[in-house]
Amino acid sequence: MKYTVEIYFPGSSSEVLVSFDASTPFISINKGDILNPTFFSTYDKSPEKVLKVINIEHIIWQHEGSTEPTQKILIFTKEENNDSNTRIFG
């Protein structure tokens, strides 16, 4: 199986911020989790901001002519302050 994770720009359901592909499953990401985008080359916001996961969509399909299915996880986010209140109280 192939695995893909797409993280979307805050407030967007169509503009991908960053995408990762792997041959092994990604760790579980859940609604409410905080993602630190500091090392995403496509995110030019202040390091004082983090991304909070507001929704997740799973897509599984098999390409025609392929025996290997693909799982894609779409992660939708909103921007939050990068401080202890965000981490402790959500």
HUPE-V545051 format. One record per residue. SS is DSSP state (H for helix, E for strand, L for the rest). PHI is phi as a letter, one per 30 degrees, with the letter a starting at -180 (NA if undefined). OMEGA is omega in whole degrees, -180 to 180 (* if undefined). Layout:
BEGIN
ss->SS phi->PHI omega->OMEGA
ss->SS phi->PHI omega->OMEGA
END
This chain:
BEGIN
ss->L phi->NA omega->173
ss->E phi->c omega->-178
ss->E phi->b omega->178
ss->E phi->b omega->172
ss->E phi->b omega->174
ss->E phi->c omega->176
ss->E phi->c omega->-175
ss->E phi->c omega->175
ss->L phi->e omega->179
ss->L phi->e omega->178
ss->L phi->i omega->-178
ss->L phi->c omega->173
ss->L phi->c omega->-178
ss->L phi->b omega->-177
ss->L phi->c omega->-177
ss->E phi->d omega->176
ss->E phi->d omega->-179
ss->E phi->a omega->-179
ss->E phi->b omega->178
ss->E phi->b omega->177
ss->E phi->c omega->-180
ss->E phi->a omega->176
ss->L phi->c omega->177
ss->L phi->b omega->-178
ss->L phi->d omega->174
ss->L phi->d omega->175
ss->L phi->d omega->-180
ss->L phi->d omega->174
ss->L phi->c omega->-173
ss->L phi->b omega->174
ss->L phi->e omega->-178
ss->L phi->j omega->178
ss->L phi->d omega->177
ss->E phi->c omega->176
ss->E phi->c omega->178
ss->L phi->c omega->-175
ss->L phi->d omega->-175
ss->L phi->e omega->-175
ss->L phi->c omega->174
ss->L phi->d omega->-177
ss->L phi->d omega->-178
ss->L phi->c omega->-177
ss->L phi->c omega->-175
ss->L phi->c omega->179
ss->L phi->d omega->180
ss->L phi->d omega->174
ss->L phi->d omega->177
ss->L phi->d omega->-180
ss->E phi->b omega->172
ss->E phi->b omega->179
ss->E phi->c omega->177
ss->E phi->c omega->180
ss->E phi->d omega->-179
ss->E phi->c omega->177
ss->E phi->a omega->-179
ss->E phi->b omega->176
ss->E phi->b omega->179
ss->E phi->c omega->177
ss->E phi->b omega->177
ss->E phi->b omega->179
ss->E phi->a omega->177
ss->E phi->b omega->178
ss->L phi->d omega->178
ss->L phi->e omega->180
ss->L phi->i omega->-180
ss->L phi->c omega->176
ss->L phi->c omega->-176
ss->L phi->c omega->178
ss->E phi->d omega->177
ss->E phi->b omega->173
ss->E phi->c omega->178
ss->E phi->b omega->176
ss->E phi->c omega->179
ss->E phi->c omega->-176
ss->E phi->c omega->-179
ss->E phi->c omega->-170
ss->E phi->b omega->167
ss->E phi->b omega->-178
ss->E phi->d omega->178
ss->E phi->b omega->175
ss->E phi->d omega->179
ss->L phi->d omega->-179
ss->L phi->b omega->-177
ss->H phi->d omega->178
ss->H phi->d omega->178
ss->H phi->d omega->-177
ss->H phi->d omega->-175
ss->H phi->d omega->-174
ss->H phi->c omega->178
ss->L phi->i omega->*
END
